[in-house]
Amino acid sequence: MEHEAPSPRTRIRRKPQRGHYDTATVAAIVDTALICQIAFNQGDSVHCLPTACWRVGNALYIHGANNSRLTRTLLDSDCSVCIAHVDGLVLARSAFHHSMNFRSVVIYGRFVAVDAPEEKKTALAAFVEHVSPGRSALVRPPNDAELAGTAVLRLRLDEAAAKIRNWGVEDDACDLDIPVWAGVVPLRCTAGEMEAEAACTDFPQPSLPDYLLTT
């Protein structure tokens, strides 16, 4: 485990040796995510909703319609945000010791609104760059009406914890002679073949971020 938990609620209790609290590890996991899950309370109900996300500096950003339930509620109460990547299936000799290799981050705090027009434009351009580097210079930026109707929210990464498993099988010694395959099946999220609009077949294909390229 690297560094100390920034708060009691971020301290990893189950298998704490897998925990990481340093900024670089948290940022690297966030930077390879397209979607996060946000858990929050609304009245007597607990909700968990997925939404697109990206990072700029020490903050996670999301966006949505100004009148959406998610964006309204997140400005008034604390929430938790989860990002998880599955990197492999760990197939053991015993059913009990099957596992997964993964990278995950949980972030706690309260979102704040990005209201300044230029800051909002910069944040949304960073979102486009997160999806396709270089693309924000090629496409039309949001107009005033689009900006006015879009909420951009920011959550600092000050209260975050990462948890990682990235190794092989952990079978008991008594199971090592069982005649069955054991090992890791790597899993990767990669981009498929691009499908161009009919009027766009002659244009260069967009660039992709490293986390969507086959390695």
C-alpha positions as MATLAB code, in Angstrom:
seq = 'MEHEAPSPRTRIRRKPQRGHYDTATVAAIVDTALICQIAFNQGDSVHCLPTACWRVGNALYIHGANNSRLTRTLLDSDCSVCIAHVDGLVLARSAFHHSMNFRSVVIYGRFVAVDAPEEKKTALAAFVEHVSPGRSALVRPPNDAELAGTAVLRLRLDEAAAKIRNWGVEDDACDLDIPVWAGVVPLRCTAGEMEAEAACTDFPQPSLPDYLLTT';
ca = [
       0.000    0.000    0.000;
       1.347    3.393   -1.017;
       0.855    6.482    1.173;
      -1.874    6.926    3.753;
      -5.592    7.151    3.123;
      -6.661   10.810    2.797;
      -9.731   10.222    4.987;
     -11.333    7.459    7.090;
     -13.927    6.663    4.429;
     -11.288    6.133    1.762;
      -9.216    3.712    3.834;
      -9.260    0.272    2.223;
     -10.117   -2.368    4.784;
     -10.628   -5.496    2.668;
      -7.189   -6.592    1.401;
      -5.525   -3.269    2.245;
      -2.266   -4.408    0.603;
      -3.949   -3.734   -2.731;
      -4.631   -0.104   -1.871;
      -2.944    2.932   -3.392;
      -3.583    6.536   -2.463;
      -0.959    8.401   -4.494;
      -2.083   10.922   -7.080;
      -0.264    9.299  -10.011;
      -1.945    5.915   -9.556;
      -5.404    7.434   -9.152;
      -4.942    9.687  -12.192;
      -3.711    6.829  -14.398;
      -6.841    4.797  -13.682;
      -9.154    7.754  -14.261;
      -7.382    8.591  -17.523;
      -8.218    5.188  -19.041;
     -11.942    5.474  -18.258;
     -14.793    6.607  -20.454;
     -17.557    5.919  -17.924;
     -17.870    6.274  -14.166;
     -20.625    5.215  -11.771;
     -21.908    7.876   -9.355;
     -23.747    6.863   -6.193;
     -25.831    9.485   -4.374;
     -28.846    9.890   -2.129;
     -32.016   11.621   -3.246;
     -34.737   11.802   -0.656;
     -35.302    8.302    0.697;
     -33.717    6.618   -2.326;
     -30.150    5.680   -3.195;
     -29.179    5.921   -6.851;
     -26.166    4.804   -8.874;
     -25.985    6.227  -12.373;
     -23.371    5.888  -15.117;
     -22.033    8.926  -16.935;
     -19.106    9.908  -19.130;
     -16.080   11.309  -17.328;
     -12.627   12.754  -17.875;
      -9.807   14.314  -15.862;
      -8.118   17.707  -15.953;
      -5.398   18.256  -13.373;
      -6.519   17.133   -9.936;
     -10.216   16.901  -10.768;
     -12.722   14.552  -12.357;
     -15.231   16.179  -14.702;
     -18.685   15.156  -15.872;
     -21.323   16.915  -17.934;
     -25.060   16.735  -18.458;
     -28.208   18.704  -19.050;
     -28.770   21.608  -16.701;
     -32.181   20.258  -15.693;
     -31.159   16.637  -15.134;
     -31.693   14.933  -11.775;
     -28.052   13.916  -11.604;
     -26.505   17.327  -12.124;
     -28.962   19.068   -9.779;
     -28.517   16.602   -6.942;
     -24.727   16.346   -7.088;
     -24.345   20.043   -6.312;
     -26.264   19.682   -3.051;
     -24.838   16.543   -1.445;
     -21.774   14.347   -1.180;
     -21.435   11.351   -3.442;
     -19.064    8.546   -4.302;
     -17.716    7.896   -7.785;
     -16.409    4.503   -8.887;
     -14.275    3.636  -11.905;
     -13.236    0.037  -12.551;
     -11.276   -1.762  -15.262;
     -11.133   -5.563  -15.536;
      -7.704   -6.554  -16.889;
      -7.871  -10.323  -16.678;
      -9.617  -13.474  -15.492;
      -7.538  -15.366  -12.959;
      -8.443  -19.062  -13.336;
      -7.232  -21.171  -10.446;
      -7.210  -24.913   -9.757;
      -9.888  -24.464   -7.121;
     -13.188  -22.657   -7.532;
     -12.569  -20.640   -4.370;
      -9.349  -19.055   -5.633;
     -10.659  -17.819   -8.992;
     -10.254  -14.068   -9.179;
      -9.884  -11.093  -11.507;
      -7.080   -8.674  -12.186;
      -8.446   -5.158  -11.987;
      -7.773   -1.468  -11.402;
     -10.359    0.606   -9.585;
     -10.780    4.025   -8.009;
     -13.376    5.343   -5.586;
     -13.627    9.117   -5.141;
     -15.611   10.877   -2.418;
     -16.743   14.467   -2.202;
     -19.151   17.001   -3.628;
     -19.182   18.254   -7.192;
     -19.051   21.964   -7.928;
     -20.386   23.660  -11.035;
     -18.090   25.068  -13.693;
     -19.966   28.230  -14.595;
     -17.398   30.526  -16.217;
     -17.945   30.243  -19.990;
     -14.269   30.024  -20.946;
     -13.531   27.471  -18.240;
     -16.530   25.443  -19.374;
     -15.331   25.561  -22.992;
     -11.860   24.441  -21.944;
     -13.255   21.565  -19.891;
     -15.492   20.343  -22.721;
     -12.600   20.569  -25.187;
     -10.589   18.384  -22.807;
     -13.429   15.850  -22.904;
     -13.232   15.708  -26.698;
      -9.453   15.291  -26.470;
      -9.913   12.450  -23.979;
     -12.000   10.585  -26.554;
      -9.997   11.518  -29.664;
      -6.727   13.471  -29.302;
      -6.528   16.413  -31.702;
     -10.228   16.377  -32.547;
     -11.270   19.526  -30.684;
      -9.342   21.602  -33.264;
     -11.234   19.965  -36.150;
     -14.858   20.094  -35.047;
     -17.263   22.944  -34.328;
     -17.069   24.017  -30.669;
     -20.277   24.402  -28.641;
     -22.250   27.554  -29.395;
     -23.662   29.836  -26.708;
     -27.019   28.034  -26.534;
     -25.341   24.636  -26.221;
     -23.061   25.903  -23.481;
     -25.971   27.454  -21.619;
     -27.895   24.182  -21.683;
     -24.967   22.050  -20.545;
     -23.864   21.634  -16.960;
     -20.190   20.860  -16.346;
     -19.322   19.597  -12.883;
     -15.939   19.143  -11.225;
     -14.924   16.869   -8.350;
     -11.452   17.150   -6.871;
      -9.442   13.949   -6.487;
      -8.288   14.884   -2.985;
     -10.320   12.108   -1.371;
      -9.683    9.067   -3.551;
      -8.470    5.507   -3.164;
      -7.259    3.072   -5.800;
      -7.298   -0.703   -5.511;
      -5.316   -2.946   -7.851;
      -4.782   -6.664   -8.430;
      -2.295   -7.461  -11.210;
      -0.754  -10.880  -10.569;
      -1.362  -14.556  -11.153;
      -3.012  -17.521   -9.464;
      -2.881  -17.956   -5.688;
      -3.727  -21.647   -5.310;
      -3.261  -23.543   -2.082;
      -0.320  -25.955   -2.028;
      -2.690  -28.905   -1.680;
      -4.376  -27.985   -5.009;
      -1.246  -27.704   -7.154;
      -1.499  -31.282   -8.464;
      -5.075  -30.939   -9.756;
      -4.865  -31.654  -13.534;
      -6.583  -28.517  -14.829;
      -5.337  -25.409  -16.638;
      -4.610  -22.462  -14.373;
      -3.426  -18.972  -15.253;
      -4.528  -15.525  -16.361;
      -6.702  -14.660  -19.367;
      -5.861  -11.014  -20.217;
      -8.760   -8.728  -21.115;
      -8.441   -5.427  -22.963;
     -10.835   -2.689  -24.073;
      -9.790   -1.843  -27.627;
     -11.348    0.053  -30.509;
     -12.866   -1.915  -33.359;
     -12.890   -1.067  -37.062;
     -14.106    2.479  -37.663;
     -17.472    2.902  -39.414;
     -17.510    6.199  -41.311;
     -20.607    8.159  -42.223;
     -21.337    7.903  -45.960;
     -20.269   11.501  -46.626;
     -17.048   11.163  -44.602;
     -15.321    8.187  -46.193;
     -12.638   10.334  -47.862;
     -11.545   12.127  -44.693;
      -8.646   10.929  -42.532;
      -9.665    8.674  -39.686;
      -9.687   10.247  -36.227;
      -6.895    9.567  -33.791;
      -7.547    7.377  -30.789;
      -6.196    7.588  -27.246;
      -3.596    5.046  -26.202;
      -5.995    3.320  -23.828;
      -8.197    2.228  -26.759;
      -5.364    0.933  -28.925;
      -4.450   -2.738  -29.040;
      -1.249   -3.466  -27.099;
];
